[in-house]
């Protein structure tokens, strides 16, 4: 039982960087902007968070710097898309390559430097509650914030007027504009907010989940995060469950290494193809409108893609 609880806490802690990234991308895509630069953004913000922390000896400044950089990248994508009418996918793909190479170049001085880490915040008595205690009341701020972000983002998107306006822009920007919603302003604000969360996710990798910096420090996690957003049907709660499931597969793969030593190089990679397979099945289900699925599974699996996702908005007049 204790081993199961320890594994549960490990899964929650390991998931925090991806939770930030996935919820950040969910918010961005809900407003109609695809931030395909996430792979590169996670790399450069992981470096920025670690480097600023080393230089200033302040973990808080490192996290703020990473979030700020993530926001700037997202802001740039929206400005270029909505003013120069350049395809979002093209901008994001170019930025991914650029930021990936830039992180490799700028990060050479920080390789193999011992990484600082966030201290745990322990609340006596409450930390003794099974499962919940070690997760919420004896953990660092990034893990706690990532957990609280899940219900907060869901409530904002689906239960507030600002969330309704945000989703309206992502579904039909022309209709939103006719209702008096400033589409450019809305996309700028919320895509930048999404970028800030992605940047914090990058910092969470180098300051929490994978202490320190190395070339390709967060490699492939950006693509996985993009995939999980689709897997989650653009819903923060469903997407977060996808993140926890992905982390659970990683933990299981690591534990199986002690049983199957000969497969030690292969097992940690298992979660990646499994996630891709899951996405293929979801895509097939979407194409067939889930006709072959029982109703409960249909509701769970089929997503709700914003209708204007990735489409460049050109205001008439």
C-alpha positions in Angstrom: 0.0 0.0 0.0 2.8 2.4 0.9 4.5 1.6 -2.4 1.3 2.4 -4.3 0.9 5.7 -2.4 4.6 6.6 -3.2 4.0 5.8 -6.9 0.8 8.0 -6.9 2.7 11.0 -5.4 5.6 10.4 -7.9 3.1 10.4 -10.8 1.5 13.7 -9.7 4.9 15.3 -9.1 6.3 14.1 -12.5 3.2 15.4 -14.3 3.5 19.1 -13.2 5.6 20.4 -16.1 3.2 18.8 -18.7 0.1 20.0 -16.8 1.3 23.6 -17.2 2.2 23.1 -20.8 -1.1 21.2 -21.7 -3.4 23.7 -20.0 -1.5 26.6 -21.5 -1.9 25.1 -25.0 -5.6 24.3 -24.3 -6.3 27.9 -23.5 -4.4 29.1 -26.6 -6.2 26.7 -28.9 -9.6 27.4 -27.3 -9.1 31.0 -28.5 -8.2 29.8 -32.0 -4.3 29.9 -31.9 -2.2 26.8 -32.4 1.1 27.3 -30.6 3.1 24.7 -32.6 6.3 26.1 -31.1 5.8 24.3 -27.9 8.6 21.8 -28.4 11.1 24.7 -28.9 9.4 26.9 -26.2 9.8 24.2 -23.5 13.4 23.8 -24.4 14.3 27.5 -24.3 12.2 28.3 -21.2 13.7 25.3 -19.4 17.1 26.8 -20.1 16.0 30.3 -19.2 14.5 29.2 -15.9 17.6 27.3 -15.0 20.1 30.0 -16.2 18.3 32.9 -14.5 18.1 30.9 -11.2 21.8 30.2 -11.4 22.7 33.8 -12.2 20.4 35.4 -9.6 20.3 32.6 -7.0 16.5 33.0 -7.0 14.2 30.2 -8.0 11.3 32.7 -8.2 13.1 34.9 -10.7 13.9 31.8 -12.8 10.3 30.8 -13.0 9.1 34.4 -13.7 11.8 34.7 -16.5 10.7 31.4 -18.1 7.0 32.4 -18.0 7.8 35.8 -19.4 9.8 34.3 -22.3 7.0 31.8 -23.0 4.5 34.7 -23.1 6.7 36.7 -25.5 6.9 33.7 -27.9 3.2 33.2 -27.9 2.6 37.0 -28.3 4.9 37.0 -31.4 2.9 34.1 -33.0 -0.4 36.0 -32.7 1.0 39.3 -33.9 2.7 37.8 -37.0 -0.4 35.7 -37.8 -3.0 38.5 -37.4 -1.0 41.4 -38.9 1.0 39.7 -41.6 -1.5 36.8 -42.2 1.3 34.2 -42.0 0.0 30.7 -41.2 0.1 29.8 -37.5 1.4 26.3 -38.2 4.3 27.6 -40.3 5.3 30.2 -37.7 5.2 27.6 -34.9 7.2 25.1 -36.8 9.9 27.6 -37.7 10.1 28.8 -34.1 10.4 25.2 -32.9 13.5 24.6 -35.0 15.0 28.1 -34.1 14.4 27.8 -30.4 15.7 24.2 -30.3 19.0 25.2 -31.9 19.2 28.4 -29.8 18.7 26.5 -26.6 21.5 24.1 -27.6 23.9 27.0 -28.4 23.1 29.2 -25.4 22.9 26.3 -23.0 26.4 25.0 -23.4 27.7 26.8 -20.4 25.0 25.3 -18.1 25.5 21.6 -18.9 26.4 19.5 -15.9 25.9 22.4 -13.4 24.2 21.0 -10.2 20.6 22.1 -10.4 18.8 24.1 -7.6 15.5 22.7 -6.5 12.3 24.0 -4.9 11.9 23.3 -1.2 8.7 21.4 -0.1 6.0 23.3 1.8 4.9 21.1 4.7 1.7 21.6 6.6 1.7 19.6 9.8 -1.1 17.0 10.3 -2.6 17.7 6.9 0.4 16.1 5.2 -0.4 12.8 7.0 -3.7 12.4 5.0 -3.2 9.4 2.7 -2.5 10.3 -0.9 -3.8 13.9 -0.6 -1.5 14.9 2.2 1.9 14.1 0.6 0.6 15.6 -2.7 -1.0 18.9 -1.6 0.4 19.5 1.8 4.0 18.3 1.6 5.2 19.4 -1.9 6.8 22.3 -3.7 4.9 25.3 -5.1 5.0 24.2 -8.7 3.4 20.8 -8.0 0.7 22.4 -5.8 0.0 25.2 -8.4 -0.2 22.7 -11.2 -2.9 20.7 -9.3 -4.9 23.8 -8.4 -4.6 25.1 -12.0 -6.7 22.2 -13.3 -10.1 23.1 -11.7 -9.3 26.8 -11.9 -8.8 26.7 -15.7 -11.9 24.6 -16.2 -14.0 26.9 -14.2 -12.7 29.9 -16.0 -13.3 28.5 -19.5 -16.7 27.1 -18.9 -18.3 29.0 -16.0 -17.3 32.6 -16.5 -18.3 35.3 -19.0 -14.6 35.9 -19.9 -14.3 32.2 -20.7 -17.5 32.3 -22.9 -16.0 35.2 -24.9 -12.7 33.4 -25.2 -14.4 30.2 -26.6 -16.6 32.4 -28.9 -13.5 33.8 -30.5 -12.1 30.3 -31.0 -15.4 29.0 -32.5 -16.4 31.9 -34.7 -14.3 35.1 -34.7 -16.6 36.9 -37.2 -19.7 36.3 -34.9 -17.7 37.3 -31.8 -16.6 40.5 -33.5 -20.2 41.3 -34.5 -21.1 40.9 -30.8 -18.5 43.6 -29.9 -15.7 41.3 -28.8 -12.2 42.5 -29.9 -10.8 39.4 -31.6 -7.2 40.5 -31.8 -7.1 41.7 -28.2 -8.8 38.5 -27.0 -6.4 36.2 -28.9 -3.4 38.3 -27.8 -4.3 38.2 -24.1 -5.2 34.5 -23.8 -2.6 33.1 -26.2 0.0 35.0 -24.3 -1.4 33.7 -21.0 -1.2 30.2 -22.5 2.4 30.9 -23.5 3.2 32.0 -19.9 1.9 28.7 -18.6 4.0 26.8 -21.2 7.0 28.8 -20.1 6.4 27.9 -16.4 6.1 24.3 -17.6 9.6 24.6 -19.1 11.0 25.9 -15.9 9.3 23.1 -14.0 11.3 20.6 -16.0 14.7 22.1 -15.2 13.9 23.2 -11.6 11.8 20.3 -10.5 11.2 17.2 -12.7 14.6 17.0 -14.3 17.1 19.0 -12.2 19.6 20.9 -14.2 20.1 21.5 -17.9 21.3 19.3 -20.8 21.0 19.6 -24.5 17.6 18.4 -25.6 16.5 18.5 -22.0 12.7 18.4 -22.7 13.0 16.7 -26.1 9.7 15.2 -27.4 7.6 16.5 -24.5 6.4 19.5 -26.5 4.9 17.2 -29.2 3.4 14.9 -26.5 1.8 17.9 -24.9 0.3 19.0 -28.2 -1.0 15.4 -28.6 -2.5 15.4 -25.1 -4.5 18.6 -25.8 -6.2 16.7 -28.7 -6.6 13.6 -26.5 -8.2 15.8 -23.9 -10.8 17.2 -26.3 -9.6 20.8 -25.5 -10.9 20.4 -21.9 -8.4 21.1 -19.0 -9.7 18.2 -16.8 -9.7 15.6 -19.5 -6.3 16.7 -20.8 -4.8 16.6 -17.3 -6.1 13.1 -16.9 -4.2 12.3 -20.1 -1.0 13.8 -18.6 -1.4 11.7 -15.4 -2.0 8.6 -17.6 1.2 9.3 -19.6 3.2 9.8 -16.4 1.8 6.6 -15.0 3.0 4.7 -18.0 6.5 6.2 -17.5 6.6 5.2 -13.9 5.4 1.7 -14.7 8.1 1.5 -17.5 10.8 2.6 -15.0 9.7 0.0 -12.4 9.7 -2.8 -15.0 13.3 -2.1 -15.8 14.3 -3.9 -12.6 12.3 -6.9 -13.8 13.4 -6.9 -17.4 16.9 -5.6 -17.4 17.5 -6.5 -21.1 14.7 -4.1 -22.1 15.9 -1.2 -20.0 16.5 1.0 -23.0 13.2 0.2 -24.6 10.7 0.4 -21.7 11.0 4.1 -21.0 10.0 4.8 -24.6 6.8 2.8 -24.4 4.6 5.7 -23.3 5.3 7.7 -26.5 4.1 5.1 -29.1 1.1 4.3 -26.8 0.1 7.9 -26.8 0.4 8.1 -30.6 -1.7 4.9 -30.9 -4.3 6.4 -28.7 -4.5 9.6 -30.8 -4.9 7.5 -34.0 -7.8 5.7 -32.4 -9.4 8.9 -31.3 -8.9 10.4 -34.8 -10.6 7.3 -36.3 -13.5 7.7 -33.8 -13.9 11.3 -34.7 -14.0 10.6 -38.4 -16.7 8.0 -37.9 -18.6 10.2 -35.3 -18.0 7.4 -32.8 -20.7 5.2 -34.4 -19.0 2.0 -33.1 -18.6 3.3 -29.6 -21.0 2.8 -26.6 -22.5 6.1 -25.7 -20.5 6.7 -22.4 -17.2 6.1 -24.4 -18.4 8.3 -27.2 -18.9 11.2 -24.8 -15.5 10.6 -23.2 -13.4 10.1 -26.3 -14.8 12.4 -28.9 -13.4 15.9 -28.5 -14.7 19.4 -29.2 -12.2 21.1 -31.5 -12.7 24.9 -31.8 -14.1 25.5 -35.2 -11.7 28.4 -36.0 -8.6 26.7 -34.7 -5.6 27.6 -36.7 -7.6 29.8 -39.1 -6.2 33.3 -39.7 -8.8 36.0 -38.9 -9.0 38.9 -41.2 -11.3 41.7 -40.0 -13.4 43.1 -42.8 -12.9 46.8 -43.5 
